[in-house]
Structure formats: C-alpha cells, structure tokens
Amino acid sequence: MASTGMELKPEAAAPAPAPPTAALTDAPAASSWFSQETVAAIIAALGIAAYFAAHFGLHWPETQSRWILLSVLAIGGTPLIVSLARRIVAGELGSDLLAGISIITSAVVGEYLAGAIIVLMLSGGVAIEQYATRRASAVLSALAKRMPRIAHRRTAAGLEDVSLDSVRLGDQLVVLPHEICPVDGTVVEGRGTMDESYLTGEPYQISKIVGAPVLSGAVNGEGALTIAATQLPVDSRYSKIIQVMKEAESNRPQFRRVADRLGAWYTVLALAVAGLGWWLGNDPARFLAVLVIATPCPLLLAIPVAIIGAISAAASRAIIVKNPAMLERIGSCRTVIFDKTGTLTYGKPALTETLSAPSFDTTEALCLAASLEQFSKHPLAASIREAAAAAKLALVEVAEIHEKPGEGLTATAGARLIQIVGRKQLAGRPEVAALLPPAAAGMECILLVDRDYAATFRFRDTPRKESRSFIRHLGPKHQVNRVMLLSGDRESEVVYLAKEVGITEALFGQSPEEKVEIVRREAALAPTMFLGDGINDAPAMQAATVGIAFGQNSDVTAEAADAVVLDASLGKVDELIHIGLRMRRIAMQSAVGGMALSMIGMGLAAAGLLTPVAGAIAQEVIDVAAVLNAVRVALPSKDLGSDAG
C-alpha cells in the first residue's frame, strides 16, 4: 500500500487562473431559472387546477371549461412541440418524443385533459433536471463565499485592509483570531494553532510557530499570526481547490435517464404499431387510438412518483438526496472509494495508549494530565479528559497555569510541577529524551512531573465501530468489486486505518487535485461511489458516479454531494443503497408493466377493437395502476433496514 507518486504537471501555456471570487461570475443569470420548460409546467399546473375548479366547482359545461385546457395545450404545449421537433431533426428519440406526439394526438381526438397532464409531466420533468444541473454554480458560490475578500497587510504605517488581488509575494499579512487564512504563507510572528481539516483531511488543530507553513482556507485559532505570503491568492491551495471543482463539474459524466432508455425503443414500437393499424384498416382513427393508449404516462408519471417516494424514504432516515438521478445509479456502483477522516473514522483523536515511566503509575499519570488538560482547548486535551472520565478518576487541583513558548502547558499540583510537552520540546534535554519510548505513528504528548519523565500519551483518529463490517458487507450484498482508501493524511495513519478496517488498497498524501484524477480514472472503468466529509473531498465527489457527504461539517461538501448522510453513519449509506435499489425495482415494475399493458391495448386499437375514446379510458386505468404501484416506494419496508453494522 503506497502513494501513487502522482505529480501535477504545470501548464505554461494556460492563461492565468482567475481569483477565487471569479467563481461567482459563472453563476447563471436569474432569468435562466425561469426556462421555457419551467414556464410550461407552471401554466399546465395552473390550467389543470382551473379546469377542475370551473368544471366541478362552478359546474361550467364541458364546452366552456375545455377552453382552459386548450389554452394549456396552446401556450404550454406548443413550445414543447417545437423543441421536440428540433430533437427529431437532430435524430434524438426518447420517451418525451412520444409524449410530444401524444400531445398533438390528444388535441386532435379531443382528450384535452390528458394532453394537459402530459404537458405538465413532460415540462415538469425537464425543469427538475435543469434545476439539478444548476447546483454546480451553488457549489462554487459556497466555496467563494468562504474565501475572505480582504487581507490585513502590515506596513510601516500600521495595518491596512487590501483586496486579495493586491497581495504580492513576501507581503506580511496579519490573520486575526478565528479568521480564514487568505493565502499560502509562512509564519513570521506569533504562535497558535490552525484548523486545516477542511483542506488536508487531518482532524487536528495544527500548531503554528515562527517558520511554520500555513494554507489558505485554514481557520485560525485564538491568537493572531503574522505570515509572509509565499503564493499569490490565485496560486494558493484554496484557489486551486476552486479551480479543480470547476473542472470536475464541467467534466462530470452525463447519464441517460431510465425513462429515456426505455422510451427510445417504446416510441419506435408505438409509431410502428400505429402506422400498421392505419395501413391495415385504412383508417386514421386507428392511428390516433394507438397513440392515445400508447401515451407513456407510466414513464412520465410512475418513475417520478417512485423517485419522490425514495427521496421521502431517505429523508425519514436522516439522508438528504440532493440529486435524484443518483438513486438510479447508486445500486450499480462497483467501486467504492473512502476518504479517511470523518468517514471511516470519527474525525477526532482518541487516547489509545498510555506508557508510563517505571516510577509512575499509569492511573496517576492520566489523573495528573487530565487535571492540567481541563484548562486546555486542544483536541488532544479533550481526549485525555474523556479517558480520565471513563476511568472515573478524581482530578486534583492545579494552580499557576500558563503556557510559555518552548515549555508546553505548565501548572502546579500541590508541591509538584506538571508539564505537558511535545517530543521536539525535549530535544535540548537528552537525559529525558533518552527515556522516551520510540516514536510511533499517530500523535502524542508527554507528561513531565518536576521536570522528570512521567508518561507518554498516544492518540489516533479511531475507526468507526461499523467500518470493518460495512466494508466486508459491500462485496456479497452489493456486488462491489473494489474498495479503496484515498486520503491526504500521512502514510502511517492511512496504512494503520486500512489494516484496521480491512481495506487492501490505500493511497496516502493525496492532494484534492490528485484525488480528482484518481476518482475520475476509476469512474471511467466502473461506476464509482465516493464518500467524504471535507472541502478537500468536494471535487472528488463531483468526479464520481455518486458522491456522498457525511454530516454537515462543510456546506461546500454538502452542495457537491449527490446525497448527505446527516447522522454520519455507514449504516445509513447501506440504507441509501437499498432505497435506490428498491426505487429502481419498483419504478421498473411500474414502467415496464404499464407499457406492457399499453402494448396489449395498442394491439387491440390497431385491430380496430378500441376507439380513441376507449383507448384514452384504458390508458387512464393503466396510469392509475402504475402510479399506485410506484407509491409503494415511500411506504415502510424491512428491506431498507441496514444489515451492515
């Protein structure tokens, strides 16, 4: 299990990348949200409602109320017919093509209500698809909003706020507490921590002292830091992630809907049967009767109803489906790629080992460390406190708490001096350093009592309890052929986790750009699912066949994902796979079953045994049966219970 060693090749001829805020300029104009299909869907919905109100509420005669439906067909249906005519010229056939022909047919035979419903289903489905494709701009907007617009530049006259475009290499910038770092740089003054988990995938607060590198997009801790810019904003890490996201969105593979795949051959068959009926009976009424009963409402109605039911079933299990098309694809994924932090792990360090000096008891060492760490906000401190609480240790009173550079966290407990330091801080004390255990993977801190070595505490980002069982479950239950661990974390951590959860293929030290290339390569070989939870995962999610985000730690990741698992549970992912499989199975039952019944009716109509009116009635019965079957997707089912945990 080793890193790929992949390198990004510079493109000298490429134009200079745009600043992060340029992503916002790619958002669609407001008018694009009201497309032709959206307007047609609104007109159809209002027209159908008005027809029912006039005919059944106000008791208008049919001769008057039908003018409402004729208006729907004229205003809403005509633009759709024109659009479909262009598709015919382009050689594109699908279920919506037959729907267009059916709109014309319904108008000719006087089945205006059926025609209006077809207008609503056809335009509504296209409008929903267009809405889904516009999510890309929302992702980039979320990324750009997170990036600061100004930087605090230090000059001889003091601090001045400047735009990011004005920052130059070597400029000294002050990053205030809790601010987002605007550029990549190096600390030249100050001492503190930064949260780089959104960028690197590592779940820890990273200590920053003079000379330490900082990454754009990282969140500063409690203290102000002065940094020297080593990259221009457009070349910094965060800006690169935005650029990779834009590329991933533009190159995301397109998938044909189930309705299109079924409708392509169904349309040809329906037209052939209709033409044959006309030719055999020398009667154009047979042609119309065949098309009326061939109206693909099981496709236009049952499949959307099944999808809505699946979205509802997922929501009831704390799973938000953002891209309905993923429900069709998730069950076909044969490669699953996991991010490490927050996905297969809990995303926070846990105390895994306490190694005490011969003269110290392990319990006493933990008690003293926890007594001091209760005054620290560092993530490792929380882990020590939790371990002491789990052991039900009574903490001792400490005083004179302070943290001086190079001395770690220091306090007194009675007459004893207690210090918690790092291994590097003992480099100047070889007599103490010689007593330390060998360095190991993960993180550690060291307890000194009266300046003598007392104990070493080791920490790891622990795997989720269900990680191993879920991964073992993927092959036999979901026909997954390949499982990969893909992380920006260190080799020791990634290899350790891979062994713990049973993954044999692990890649470490991967940047967001490298993750995208790997996911894109795997998705080209087989349908691929990617699971992650950080901003650094968002571009890879866009490149995968299906992207799933854990929790809502990052708005950007949630926007980029096809689905968001709010409970951050691998068992919920298993439930989502089952929901997608069940939705597809029931949708296919409704669509194929409805079309099979329609084909029987088409045969009868072609033989002259069904009039256009009788065909319309028969089609309505078939539609109701198909829709009622599709509604089952939203009903509770034992099939959706996770058995992966």
C-alpha positions as CSV (number, residue, x, y, z in Angstrom):
1,M,0.0,0.0,0.0
2,A,1.9,3.1,-1.2
3,S,1.3,6.5,-2.6
4,T,0.9,6.8,-6.3
5,G,3.7,9.4,-6.5
6,M,1.5,11.4,-8.8
7,E,2.7,14.9,-9.8
8,L,0.7,17.7,-11.2
9,K,2.3,19.0,-14.4
10,P,2.4,22.7,-14.9
11,E,0.8,24.1,-18.0
12,A,2.9,27.0,-19.1
13,A,0.6,28.0,-21.9
14,A,-2.5,28.1,-19.8
15,P,-3.9,31.5,-19.0
16,A,-3.5,32.9,-15.5
17,P,-6.1,31.4,-13.2
18,A,-8.9,33.6,-12.0
19,P,-9.1,34.8,-8.4
20,P,-11.4,32.8,-6.1
21,T,-14.2,35.3,-6.4
22,A,-14.3,34.7,-10.1
23,A,-16.3,31.6,-9.5
24,L,-19.3,33.7,-8.7
25,T,-19.3,35.2,-12.2
26,D,-20.0,31.8,-13.6
27,A,-23.4,31.6,-11.9
28,P,-26.4,31.6,-14.3
29,A,-28.3,34.7,-14.7
30,A,-31.5,35.0,-12.7
31,S,-33.7,34.8,-15.8
32,S,-32.3,31.3,-16.6
33,W,-34.1,29.9,-13.6
34,F,-37.4,30.5,-15.5
35,S,-36.7,28.4,-18.5
36,Q,-39.3,27.6,-21.2
37,E,-40.0,24.2,-19.5
38,T,-40.5,25.8,-16.1
39,V,-43.0,28.3,-17.5
40,A,-44.8,25.5,-19.4
41,A,-45.0,23.4,-16.2
42,I,-46.5,26.4,-14.2
43,I,-49.0,27.1,-16.9
44,A,-50.1,23.4,-17.1
45,A,-50.4,23.1,-13.3
46,L,-52.5,26.3,-13.0
47,G,-54.6,25.4,-16.1
48,I,-55.4,21.9,-14.8
49,A,-56.4,23.3,-11.4
50,A,-58.5,26.0,-13.1
51,Y,-60.3,23.3,-15.2
52,F,-61.2,21.2,-12.2
53,A,-62.4,24.3,-10.3
54,A,-64.5,25.5,-13.3
55,H,-65.9,22.2,-14.3
56,F,-66.6,20.5,-11.0
57,G,-66.7,23.5,-8.6
58,L,-68.5,26.1,-10.7
59,H,-70.3,23.5,-12.9
60,W,-69.3,25.1,-16.1
61,P,-70.4,23.0,-19.1
62,E,-67.7,20.9,-20.8
63,T,-67.8,23.1,-23.9
64,Q,-66.7,26.1,-21.8
65,S,-64.3,24.6,-19.3
66,R,-62.3,22.7,-22.1
67,W,-61.1,26.1,-23.4
68,I,-58.9,26.3,-20.3
69,L,-57.3,23.0,-21.3
70,L,-57.0,24.2,-24.9
71,S,-55.1,27.2,-23.7
72,V,-52.7,25.0,-21.8
73,L,-52.1,22.9,-24.9
74,A,-51.6,26.1,-27.0
75,I,-49.5,28.1,-24.6
76,G,-47.6,25.4,-22.7
77,G,-47.6,22.6,-25.3
78,T,-46.7,24.4,-28.5
79,P,-43.2,25.5,-27.3
80,L,-42.6,21.9,-26.2
81,I,-43.7,20.5,-29.6
82,V,-41.3,23.0,-31.4
83,S,-38.5,21.8,-29.1
84,L,-39.2,18.2,-29.7
85,A,-39.4,18.8,-33.5
86,R,-35.8,20.1,-33.3
87,R,-34.8,16.9,-31.5
88,I,-36.3,14.8,-34.3
89,V,-34.2,16.7,-36.8
90,A,-31.2,16.0,-34.6
91,G,-32.0,12.3,-34.6
92,E,-32.8,12.1,-30.8
93,L,-35.6,9.7,-29.7
94,G,-36.9,9.2,-26.2
95,S,-40.0,8.9,-24.1
96,D,-40.6,12.7,-24.3
97,L,-40.7,12.4,-28.1
98,L,-43.7,10.1,-27.9
99,A,-45.2,12.4,-25.3
100,G,-45.0,15.2,-27.8
101,I,-46.7,13.2,-30.4
102,S,-49.3,12.2,-27.8
103,I,-50.0,15.9,-27.0
104,I,-50.8,16.5,-30.7
105,T,-52.9,13.4,-30.8
106,S,-54.8,14.2,-27.7
107,A,-55.7,17.6,-29.1
108,V,-56.9,16.0,-32.4
109,V,-59.1,13.4,-30.6
110,G,-60.4,15.9,-28.0
111,E,-58.7,14.4,-25.0
112,Y,-57.6,17.8,-23.7
113,L,-57.2,16.9,-20.1
114,A,-54.9,14.0,-20.9
115,G,-52.9,16.4,-23.2
116,A,-52.6,19.0,-20.4
117,I,-51.4,16.3,-18.0
118,I,-48.8,15.2,-20.5
119,V,-47.6,18.8,-20.9
120,L,-47.3,19.1,-17.1
121,M,-45.3,15.8,-16.7
122,L,-43.1,16.5,-19.7
123,S,-42.2,20.1,-18.9
124,G,-42.0,19.4,-15.1
125,G,-39.5,16.6,-15.5
126,V,-37.3,18.7,-17.7
127,A,-37.5,21.6,-15.3
128,I,-36.4,19.4,-12.4
129,E,-33.5,18.2,-14.4
130,Q,-32.4,21.7,-15.3
131,Y,-32.6,22.7,-11.6
132,A,-30.4,19.8,-10.7
133,T,-27.7,20.8,-13.2
134,R,-27.7,24.4,-11.8
135,R,-26.4,23.1,-8.5
136,A,-22.8,23.4,-9.9
137,S,-23.0,27.2,-9.5
138,A,-24.2,26.8,-6.0
139,V,-21.2,24.7,-5.1
140,L,-18.8,27.3,-6.5
141,S,-20.7,30.1,-4.8
142,A,-20.3,28.3,-1.4
143,L,-16.6,27.9,-2.0
144,A,-16.2,31.5,-3.0
145,K,-18.2,32.8,0.0
146,R,-15.9,31.1,2.4
147,M,-12.8,32.9,0.9
148,P,-12.0,36.2,2.6
149,R,-12.3,39.2,0.3
150,I,-9.6,41.3,2.0
151,A,-6.3,40.8,3.8
152,H,-4.7,42.8,6.6
153,R,-1.3,43.9,5.2
154,R,1.3,45.2,7.7
155,T,3.0,48.4,6.5
156,A,5.3,51.0,8.2
157,A,2.1,53.0,9.0
158,G,0.4,50.0,10.6
159,L,-2.3,47.6,9.3
160,E,-4.2,48.3,6.1
161,D,-7.0,46.3,4.6
162,V,-6.4,45.4,0.9
163,S,-8.2,43.3,-1.6
164,L,-6.7,39.9,-2.3
165,D,-5.8,41.0,-5.8
166,S,-3.4,43.5,-4.3
167,V,-1.4,40.9,-2.3
168,R,2.1,40.3,-3.5
169,L,4.7,37.7,-2.7
170,G,6.5,38.5,0.5
171,D,3.8,40.8,1.9
172,Q,3.3,40.4,5.6
173,L,-0.3,39.7,6.4
174,V,-2.0,39.5,9.8
175,V,-4.5,36.7,10.3
176,L,-6.7,37.6,13.2
177,P,-8.3,35.1,15.6
178,H,-10.9,32.8,14.0
179,E,-10.3,34.4,10.6
180,I,-9.7,32.3,7.4
181,C,-6.2,32.5,6.1
182,P,-6.3,34.3,2.7
183,V,-3.0,32.9,1.1
184,D,-0.4,30.2,1.5
185,G,2.5,31.5,3.5
186,T,4.9,31.1,6.4
187,V,4.5,32.4,10.0
188,V,6.9,35.2,10.8
189,E,5.4,36.3,14.1
190,G,3.1,34.8,16.7
191,R,2.2,31.4,18.0
192,G,-1.0,29.5,17.9
193,T,-3.0,26.8,16.1
194,M,-4.9,26.4,12.8
195,D,-7.7,24.1,11.8
196,E,-6.6,22.7,8.4
197,S,-9.0,19.7,8.4
198,Y,-11.1,21.2,5.6
199,L,-8.0,21.2,3.4
200,T,-5.7,18.3,4.4
201,G,-8.2,15.9,5.9
202,E,-6.3,15.6,9.2
203,P,-8.6,16.1,12.2
204,Y,-6.3,18.0,14.4
205,Q,-5.5,21.6,15.3
206,I,-2.1,22.2,13.8
207,S,0.4,24.2,16.0
208,K,1.9,27.2,14.3
209,I,5.1,28.8,15.3
210,V,7.6,31.1,13.5
211,G,8.7,29.3,10.3
212,A,5.6,27.0,10.1
213,P,3.8,26.9,6.8
214,V,0.1,27.9,6.6
215,L,-2.5,27.1,4.0
216,S,-5.2,29.4,2.5
217,G,-8.6,28.4,3.7
218,A,-7.4,27.2,7.1
219,V,-9.2,28.7,10.1
220,N,-7.0,30.5,12.6
221,G,-7.3,29.7,16.3
222,E,-7.2,32.0,19.4
223,G,-4.1,34.1,18.6
224,A,-3.2,36.5,15.8
225,L,-0.5,35.3,13.4
226,T,1.7,37.3,11.1
227,I,2.5,35.5,7.9
228,A,4.6,36.2,4.8
229,A,2.8,35.4,1.6
230,T,4.6,32.6,-0.3
231,Q,2.0,32.3,-3.0
232,L,-0.3,34.7,-4.7
233,P,-4.0,34.2,-3.9
234,V,-4.7,32.8,-7.3
235,D,-2.0,30.2,-6.8
236,S,-2.8,29.3,-3.2
237,R,-4.2,25.9,-2.1
238,Y,-7.8,27.1,-1.6
239,S,-8.0,28.8,-5.0
240,K,-6.6,25.6,-6.6
241,I,-9.5,23.6,-5.0
242,I,-12.0,26.0,-6.6
243,Q,-10.3,25.6,-9.9
244,V,-10.4,21.8,-9.6
245,M,-14.1,22.0,-8.6
246,K,-14.9,23.9,-11.7
247,E,-13.1,21.4,-13.9
248,A,-14.7,18.5,-12.1
249,E,-18.2,19.9,-12.7
250,S,-17.6,20.6,-16.3
251,N,-16.2,17.1,-16.9
252,R,-18.8,15.2,-14.8
253,P,-20.2,12.3,-16.8
254,Q,-23.7,12.5,-18.1
255,F,-26.2,9.7,-17.6
256,R,-29.4,8.9,-19.6
257,R,-32.5,8.5,-17.6
258,V,-34.2,5.2,-17.3
259,A,-37.2,6.8,-19.0
260,D,-35.1,7.7,-22.0
261,R,-33.6,4.3,-22.3
262,L,-37.0,2.6,-22.2
263,G,-38.7,5.3,-24.2
264,A,-36.3,5.1,-27.1
265,W,-37.5,1.7,-28.3
266,Y,-41.1,2.2,-27.0
267,T,-41.5,5.3,-29.2
268,V,-40.4,3.4,-32.3
269,L,-42.7,0.5,-31.4
270,A,-45.7,2.7,-30.8
271,L,-45.3,4.6,-34.0
272,A,-44.8,1.3,-36.0
273,V,-48.0,-0.2,-34.5
274,A,-50.0,3.0,-35.1
275,G,-48.8,3.1,-38.7
276,L,-49.6,-0.6,-39.2
277,G,-53.1,-0.1,-37.7
278,W,-53.8,2.8,-40.1
279,W,-52.5,0.8,-43.1
280,L,-54.4,-2.4,-42.2
281,G,-57.7,-0.7,-41.6
282,N,-57.2,2.2,-43.9
283,D,-58.5,4.3,-41.0
284,P,-56.6,7.2,-39.5
285,A,-58.7,6.8,-36.3
286,R,-56.8,3.7,-35.6
287,F,-53.5,5.6,-35.7
288,L,-54.9,8.1,-33.2
289,A,-56.3,5.3,-31.0
290,V,-52.9,3.6,-30.8
291,L,-51.1,6.7,-29.9
292,V,-53.6,7.7,-27.2
293,I,-53.3,4.4,-25.4
294,A,-49.5,4.4,-26.1
295,T,-49.0,7.7,-24.2
296,P,-46.0,6.9,-22.0
297,C,-47.6,8.0,-18.7
298,P,-46.2,5.0,-16.8
299,L,-42.8,6.5,-17.7
300,L,-43.7,10.2,-17.2
301,L,-45.7,9.6,-14.0
302,A,-44.7,6.4,-12.3
303,I,-40.9,7.0,-12.4
304,P,-41.1,10.5,-10.9
305,V,-43.5,9.2,-8.3
306,A,-41.1,6.4,-7.4
307,I,-38.2,8.9,-7.2
308,I,-40.2,11.2,-4.9
309,G,-41.1,8.3,-2.7
310,A,-37.4,7.3,-2.4
311,I,-36.4,10.8,-1.5
312,S,-39.1,10.8,1.2
313,A,-37.9,7.4,2.5
314,A,-34.3,8.6,2.6
315,A,-35.3,11.8,4.4
316,S,-37.1,9.8,7.1
317,R,-33.8,8.2,7.8
318,A,-31.8,11.4,8.1
319,I,-30.5,11.2,4.5
320,I,-30.9,14.2,2.2
321,V,-31.0,13.3,-1.5
322,K,-29.8,16.3,-3.5
323,N,-29.5,14.8,-6.9
324,P,-32.4,12.4,-7.6
325,A,-30.6,10.8,-10.5
326,M,-28.2,9.2,-8.0
327,L,-31.0,6.9,-6.9
328,E,-30.8,5.2,-10.3
329,R,-27.0,4.9,-10.1
330,I,-26.1,4.0,-6.6
331,G,-27.0,0.4,-6.8
332,S,-24.8,-0.1,-9.9
333,C,-21.6,1.2,-8.3
334,R,-18.9,-1.5,-8.4
335,T,-16.1,0.6,-6.9
336,V,-16.3,2.4,-3.5
337,I,-13.7,5.0,-2.5
338,F,-13.5,6.3,1.0
339,D,-11.9,9.4,2.4
340,K,-10.4,8.7,5.8
341,T,-11.1,11.4,8.3
342,G,-14.7,11.7,9.4
343,T,-15.8,8.9,7.1
344,L,-14.2,5.7,8.2
345,T,-13.1,7.4,11.4
346,Y,-14.9,9.7,13.9
347,G,-12.7,12.7,12.9
348,K,-11.3,13.3,16.3
349,P,-8.3,11.9,18.2
350,A,-8.8,9.4,21.0
351,L,-6.3,8.3,23.6
352,T,-5.2,4.8,22.6
353,E,-2.1,4.1,24.7
354,T,-0.5,5.4,28.0
355,L,3.1,4.5,28.5
356,S,4.3,5.5,32.0
357,A,7.9,5.6,33.4
358,P,8.8,2.8,35.8
359,S,8.5,5.2,38.8
360,F,5.0,6.3,37.8
361,D,1.7,4.5,37.9
362,T,-0.4,4.8,34.7
363,T,-3.5,5.8,36.5
364,E,-1.7,8.5,38.4
365,A,-0.1,9.9,35.2
366,L,-3.6,10.0,33.5
367,C,-5.0,11.8,36.5
368,L,-2.3,14.5,36.6
369,A,-2.5,15.0,32.9
370,A,-6.3,15.3,32.9
371,S,-6.2,17.7,35.9
372,L,-4.0,20.0,33.8
373,E,-5.7,19.5,30.4
374,Q,-9.1,20.6,31.7
375,F,-7.8,24.1,31.2
376,S,-6.8,23.5,27.6
377,K,-8.9,23.7,24.4
378,H,-6.6,21.5,22.3
379,P,-8.3,18.4,20.8
380,L,-5.7,16.1,22.5
381,A,-6.6,17.6,25.8
382,A,-10.3,16.7,25.3
383,S,-9.2,13.1,24.6
384,I,-7.2,12.9,27.9
385,R,-10.2,14.3,29.8
386,E,-12.6,11.8,28.2
387,A,-10.2,8.9,29.1
388,A,-10.0,10.1,32.7
389,A,-13.7,10.5,32.9
390,A,-14.2,7.0,31.5
391,A,-11.8,5.7,34.2
392,K,-13.8,7.6,36.8
393,L,-10.7,9.4,38.1
394,A,-10.9,12.2,40.7
395,L,-8.9,15.1,39.3
396,V,-6.6,17.1,41.6
397,E,-6.5,20.8,42.0
398,V,-3.9,22.7,39.9
399,A,-2.7,26.3,40.0
400,E,-0.3,28.7,38.3
401,I,-1.4,27.5,34.8
402,H,0.5,29.0,31.9
403,E,1.9,28.2,28.6
404,K,5.2,29.7,27.6
405,P,6.9,29.2,24.2
406,G,9.0,26.1,24.4
407,E,7.7,24.9,27.8
408,G,4.3,23.5,26.8
409,L,1.4,23.7,29.2
410,T,2.6,24.1,32.8
411,A,0.9,24.1,36.2
412,T,1.5,23.1,39.8
413,A,-0.4,20.4,41.7
414,G,0.5,20.9,45.4
415,A,4.2,21.0,45.6
416,R,4.8,19.3,42.2
417,L,5.4,21.0,38.8
418,I,3.4,19.4,36.0
419,Q,4.2,19.9,32.3
420,I,2.7,18.6,29.1
421,V,5.1,19.0,26.2
422,G,5.9,17.5,22.8
423,R,8.8,15.4,21.8
424,K,10.5,18.2,20.0
425,Q,10.5,20.4,23.1
426,L,12.7,17.9,24.8
427,A,15.5,18.0,22.2
428,G,17.6,20.1,24.5
429,R,17.3,17.7,27.3
430,P,18.9,14.5,26.1
431,E,18.8,12.8,29.6
432,V,14.9,13.0,29.4
433,A,14.7,12.3,25.7
434,A,16.6,9.0,26.2
435,L,13.8,7.7,28.5
436,L,11.1,8.2,25.9
437,P,9.6,5.3,24.0
438,P,10.4,5.1,20.3
439,A,8.4,7.4,18.1
440,A,5.3,5.8,16.6
441,A,2.5,6.6,14.1
442,G,-0.2,9.0,15.3
443,M,0.1,11.9,17.7
444,E,1.5,12.0,21.2
445,C,2.1,14.3,24.1
446,I,4.5,13.8,27.1
447,L,3.9,14.3,30.8
448,L,6.7,15.7,33.0
449,V,6.5,15.8,36.7
450,D,9.1,18.0,38.5
451,R,10.8,18.1,35.1
452,D,11.3,14.3,35.1
453,Y,9.7,12.0,32.5
454,A,6.4,10.5,33.7
455,A,4.4,9.2,30.8
456,T,3.7,9.3,27.1
457,F,0.1,9.5,25.8
458,R,-0.5,8.3,22.3
459,F,-3.6,9.2,20.1
460,R,-5.2,8.1,16.9
461,D,-8.3,9.0,15.0
462,T,-10.2,5.9,15.8
463,P,-12.1,3.9,13.2
464,R,-15.9,3.9,13.4
465,K,-17.3,0.7,15.0
466,E,-19.1,-0.3,11.9
467,S,-16.3,0.4,9.4
468,R,-15.0,-3.1,9.1
469,S,-18.4,-4.8,8.9
470,F,-19.7,-2.3,6.4
471,I,-16.7,-2.8,4.1
472,R,-16.9,-6.6,4.4
473,H,-20.6,-6.2,3.6
474,L,-20.2,-4.3,0.3
475,G,-19.0,-7.3,-1.8
476,P,-21.5,-10.0,-1.1
477,K,-24.5,-7.7,-0.6
478,H,-23.9,-5.0,-3.2
479,Q,-21.6,-6.6,-5.7
480,V,-18.8,-4.1,-5.1
481,N,-15.6,-5.4,-6.7
482,R,-13.1,-2.8,-5.4
483,V,-12.8,-0.8,-2.2
484,M,-10.1,2.0,-1.9
485,L,-9.0,4.3,0.9
486,L,-7.9,7.7,-0.5
487,S,-6.6,10.3,1.9
488,G,-4.5,13.4,2.2
489,D,-3.2,12.1,5.6
490,R,0.2,10.7,6.4
491,E,1.3,7.2,5.3
492,S,1.4,5.8,8.9
493,E,-2.1,6.9,9.7
494,V,-3.6,5.7,6.4
495,V,-1.9,2.3,6.4
496,Y,-2.9,1.8,10.0
497,L,-6.6,2.6,9.3
498,A,-6.6,0.4,6.2
499,K,-5.4,-2.6,8.2
500,E,-7.9,-1.9,10.9
501,V,-11.0,-1.8,8.6
502,G,-9.9,-4.4,6.1
503,I,-9.0,-2.3,3.0
504,T,-6.1,-3.7,1.0
505,E,-5.8,-0.7,-1.4
506,A,-4.9,2.6,0.2
507,L,-3.4,5.8,-1.2
508,F,-2.0,8.5,1.1
509,G,-0.7,12.0,0.9
510,Q,-3.1,12.8,-1.9
511,S,-4.0,16.5,-2.7
512,P,-7.5,17.4,-3.9
513,E,-6.2,17.6,-7.5
514,E,-4.8,14.1,-7.3
515,K,-8.0,12.8,-5.7
516,V,-10.0,14.0,-8.6
517,E,-7.7,12.3,-11.1
518,I,-7.9,9.0,-9.3
519,V,-11.7,9.1,-8.9
520,R,-12.1,10.2,-12.5
521,R,-9.9,7.3,-13.6
522,E,-11.8,4.8,-11.5
523,A,-15.2,6.1,-12.7
524,A,-14.1,5.6,-16.3
525,L,-13.5,1.9,-15.5
526,A,-16.7,1.2,-13.5
527,P,-19.5,3.1,-11.7
528,T,-17.8,4.6,-8.6
529,M,-19.1,5.9,-5.3
530,F,-17.0,8.4,-3.3
531,L,-17.6,9.1,0.4
532,G,-16.1,12.0,2.2
533,D,-16.8,15.0,4.6
534,G,-14.3,17.8,3.9
535,I,-13.9,20.7,1.4
536,N,-10.9,18.8,0.1
537,D,-13.3,16.0,-0.9
538,A,-15.8,18.1,-2.8
539,P,-14.1,18.0,-6.2
540,A,-13.7,14.2,-6.0
541,M,-17.4,13.9,-5.2
542,Q,-18.2,15.8,-8.4
543,A,-16.0,13.5,-10.4
544,A,-17.5,10.3,-9.0
545,T,-20.6,8.5,-10.4
546,V,-22.2,9.0,-6.9
547,G,-20.8,11.3,-4.2
548,I,-22.0,11.0,-0.6
549,A,-21.1,13.5,2.1
550,F,-21.0,12.7,5.8
551,G,-22.6,15.2,8.2
552,Q,-22.7,18.9,7.5
553,N,-19.2,19.9,8.6
554,S,-18.9,21.7,5.2
555,D,-21.6,23.5,3.2
556,V,-19.3,23.1,0.2
557,T,-19.1,19.3,0.5
558,A,-22.9,19.1,1.1
559,E,-23.6,21.1,-2.1
560,A,-21.1,19.0,-4.2
561,A,-22.6,15.7,-2.9
562,D,-25.4,13.8,-4.5
563,A,-26.7,12.9,-1.0
564,V,-25.8,14.0,2.5
565,V,-25.9,11.5,5.4
566,L,-26.8,13.7,8.4
567,D,-26.1,11.1,11.1
568,A,-22.6,10.3,9.7
569,S,-23.2,6.6,9.9
570,L,-22.0,4.0,7.4
571,G,-25.2,2.0,8.2
572,K,-27.1,4.9,6.7
573,V,-25.1,4.6,3.5
574,D,-26.2,0.9,3.3
575,E,-29.8,2.0,3.8
576,L,-29.4,4.6,0.9
577,I,-28.1,1.8,-1.4
578,H,-31.1,-0.3,-0.5
579,I,-33.5,2.6,-1.1
580,G,-32.0,3.2,-4.5
581,L,-32.2,-0.5,-5.4
582,R,-35.9,-0.7,-4.2
583,M,-36.8,2.5,-6.0
584,R,-35.3,1.3,-9.3
585,R,-37.0,-2.1,-8.9
586,I,-40.5,-0.7,-8.3
587,A,-40.1,2.1,-10.9
588,M,-39.2,-0.6,-13.5
589,Q,-42.2,-2.7,-12.4
590,S,-44.5,0.3,-12.9
591,A,-42.9,1.5,-16.2
592,V,-42.4,-1.9,-17.8
593,G,-45.7,-3.3,-16.5
594,G,-47.6,-0.2,-17.6
595,M,-46.0,-0.3,-21.1
596,A,-46.8,-4.0,-21.4
597,L,-50.5,-3.3,-20.7
598,S,-50.3,-0.4,-23.1
599,M,-48.9,-2.6,-25.8
600,I,-51.8,-5.0,-25.4
601,G,-54.1,-2.1,-25.8
602,M,-52.1,-0.9,-28.8
603,G,-52.7,-4.2,-30.4
604,L,-56.4,-4.0,-29.8
605,A,-56.5,-0.4,-31.1
606,A,-54.5,-1.3,-34.2
607,A,-57.1,-4.1,-34.9
608,G,-59.9,-1.6,-34.6
609,L,-61.2,-3.1,-31.3
610,L,-60.6,0.1,-29.3
611,T,-61.8,3.6,-30.3
612,P,-59.6,6.6,-29.4
613,V,-62.0,7.5,-26.5
614,A,-62.0,3.9,-25.2
615,G,-58.2,3.9,-25.6
616,A,-57.9,7.0,-23.5
617,I,-60.0,5.5,-20.8
618,A,-57.9,2.3,-20.8
619,Q,-54.8,4.4,-20.6
620,E,-56.1,6.2,-17.6
621,V,-56.7,2.9,-15.8
622,I,-53.2,1.8,-16.7
623,D,-51.7,5.1,-15.4
624,V,-53.5,4.7,-12.1
625,A,-52.3,1.2,-11.6
626,A,-48.7,2.2,-12.5
627,V,-48.7,5.2,-10.1
628,L,-50.3,3.2,-7.2
629,N,-47.5,0.6,-7.6
630,A,-44.9,3.4,-7.6
631,V,-46.3,4.9,-4.4
632,R,-45.0,1.8,-2.6
633,V,-41.5,3.2,-2.6
634,A,-42.4,5.6,0.1
635,L,-44.0,3.0,2.4
636,P,-42.1,1.5,5.3
637,S,-40.2,-1.6,4.3
638,K,-38.0,-4.1,6.1
639,D,-35.8,-4.3,3.0
640,L,-34.4,-0.8,3.9
641,G,-33.0,-1.8,7.3
642,S,-29.2,-1.7,7.4
643,D,-27.6,-5.1,8.0
644,A,-24.1,-3.7,7.5
645,G,-23.5,-2.9,11.2
